[in-house]
Each structure stands twice: as structure tokens, then as C-alpha cells.
Amino acid sequence: MKIMVITSSPNKEGLTESCGEAAKKGIEKGNGEAIMVHLNDLNILKCKACDQGWGICLESDKCILEDDFEKVHEAMGEVDGYVVVTPVYFHEMSESAKTFFDRLRRCEALSFNREKVNKIEKKPFICVAAAGGSGNGTLSCLISMERLFFHLNKLDSSNVTKFDYIGVTQRNKDYMLDAIQSSALKIVKGK
């Protein structure tokens, strides 16, 4: 089983990176393959909301912008599940995560062609919000991540395969890193 771990922090030594590594360990412990994507290492432009809000993405699931987005977007169709790890900035996902997921939302969700199955539909996901400073904002970040995956699954709760939502702070990281590893192991095992 292939699981994509998407992280979105510029800090390669911080809490978000530790959470991504914990997910990778869990996936590999279950004999799965971890596909690591570090959004801050990629060139992903912000959505231009082409053609009065909908460009070619509405019908073709492609974006007109030429950057690294399409490479990650295509790879999402080749995996069996996702672990999304973001630092908490101002009670929200990081800017790189918001930029990527805004584009993904346009290409994957709200298609008027309800017959079409998108790349991520019905695949399990784990959302991790890592609040390294005060720990504030973890819950509101997780709520926005839940709303994102609801939209990405065509606003249809029967298509949403929530697996876990995990909030990590500096105070609870010792045992929450174990929880991330365990959750990632279970996603590979299908439990």
C-alpha cells in the first residue's frame, strides 16, 4: 500500500517534520511505501480563479498554471491514502498548504459531472495539525482540514473516508508522535 505524506513547513528540524517522520515510520512498519511530499520544496503558485472563478479545472481536473502542482496532483491518484501534516499558523494551515489545497479543491471538487470519480475520493486520510509555539489554534486548524476534505469529496459524507485527526503541541508531542505512527500503521493495515 502506498501512502502519501504531505508536509508543509519550511522548518526541517521542527515539530511538523517530526510528525511527518512519525507517519513515515508507521507506514513502513506496516510494510507500506511512504511517498514524502514537502510542499515548501516545490514551486506551487496560488490559484488565479480563472474565467470568473472556474478555468479548465472544472471539466478537465487540470490547472492552467505551469508549476509543480500537477506533478503532485497526478501522484495523488497513484496512492491509497494520505497523511497531511501542517504547522498551525494563526489558527490555520500553513500558507504553502493552503495554496496547494486551494488548487486541489478547484481540480478535484465541486465538479458538475457527478459521475466522475476524482483522484482522492474514497481514500482514507489522516490530518495532523502541529502547533509548535503556544499550542493555540490546533482545533480550529483541524476543523478547517475536515472542511477541506469534505469539499474534496464532493460535499458527500458517504465519499469521505476520515481516518484520524491528530493535534500535536510541544507539550503532548512525546505521546502524540507515537499516536501518529500508530495511526499511519493502521491506515496501511486498513483498520
DACORKA-V681624 format. One record per residue. N is the residue number from 1. RES is the residue in one small letter. SS is DSSP state (H for helix, E for strand, C for the rest). PHI is phi in whole degrees, 0 to 359 (999 if undefined). Layout:
BEGIN
N	RES	SS	PHI
N	RES	SS	PHI
END
This chain:
BEGIN
1	m	C	999
2	k	E	256
3	i	E	237
4	m	E	271
5	v	E	254
6	i	E	253
7	t	E	245
8	s	C	215
9	s	C	232
10	p	C	283
11	n	C	270
12	k	C	281
13	e	C	245
14	g	C	264
15	l	H	296
16	t	H	298
17	e	H	297
18	s	H	299
19	c	H	294
20	g	H	298
21	e	H	293
22	a	H	297
23	a	H	297
24	k	H	301
25	k	H	299
26	g	H	297
27	i	H	298
28	e	H	291
29	k	H	298
30	g	C	271
31	n	C	64
32	g	C	265
33	e	E	252
34	a	E	267
35	i	E	260
36	m	E	270
37	v	E	234
38	h	E	254
39	l	H	302
40	n	H	289
41	d	H	270
42	l	C	250
43	n	C	263
44	i	C	235
45	l	C	279
46	k	C	285
47	c	C	300
48	k	C	264
49	a	C	48
50	c	C	302
51	d	H	45
52	q	H	59
53	g	H	112
54	w	C	226
55	g	C	261
56	i	C	293
57	c	H	299
58	l	H	299
59	e	H	258
60	s	H	255
61	d	C	63
62	k	C	245
63	c	C	248
64	i	C	287
65	l	C	289
66	e	C	254
67	d	C	201
68	d	C	275
69	f	H	302
70	e	H	297
71	k	H	298
72	v	H	290
73	h	H	302
74	e	H	297
75	a	H	296
76	m	H	296
77	g	C	284
78	e	C	259
79	v	C	246
80	d	C	258
81	g	E	182
82	y	E	219
83	v	E	238
84	v	E	251
85	v	E	238
86	t	E	230
87	p	E	290
88	v	C	263
89	y	E	242
90	f	C	54
91	h	C	70
92	e	E	225
93	m	C	295
94	s	C	295
95	e	H	298
96	s	H	293
97	a	H	292
98	k	H	298
99	t	H	299
100	f	H	296
101	f	H	287
102	d	H	297
103	r	H	293
104	l	H	297
105	r	H	301
106	r	H	295
107	c	H	276
108	e	H	248
109	a	C	242
110	l	C	59
111	s	C	294
112	f	C	284
113	n	C	270
114	r	C	294
115	e	C	285
116	k	C	285
117	v	C	263
118	n	C	276
119	k	C	292
120	i	C	252
121	e	C	303
122	k	C	66
123	k	C	259
124	p	E	288
125	f	E	218
126	i	E	243
127	c	E	250
128	v	E	235
129	a	E	251
130	a	E	250
131	a	E	260
132	g	C	283
133	g	C	277
134	s	C	286
135	g	C	90
136	n	C	289
137	g	C	90
138	t	H	299
139	l	H	293
140	s	H	294
141	c	H	294
142	l	H	296
143	i	H	296
144	s	H	292
145	m	H	291
146	e	H	298
147	r	H	297
148	l	H	302
149	f	H	290
150	f	H	297
151	h	H	295
152	l	H	292
153	n	C	250
154	k	C	61
155	l	C	57
156	d	C	238
157	s	C	298
158	s	C	286
159	n	C	270
160	v	C	274
161	t	E	247
162	k	E	292
163	f	E	247
164	d	E	196
165	y	E	236
166	i	E	231
167	g	E	257
168	v	E	237
169	t	E	233
170	q	C	298
171	r	C	284
172	n	C	248
173	k	H	299
174	d	H	302
175	y	H	267
176	m	H	284
177	l	H	296
178	d	H	295
179	a	H	295
180	i	H	296
181	q	H	299
182	s	H	296
183	s	H	296
184	a	H	295
185	l	H	298
186	k	H	291
187	i	H	295
188	v	H	291
189	k	H	282
190	g	C	75
191	k	C	255
END
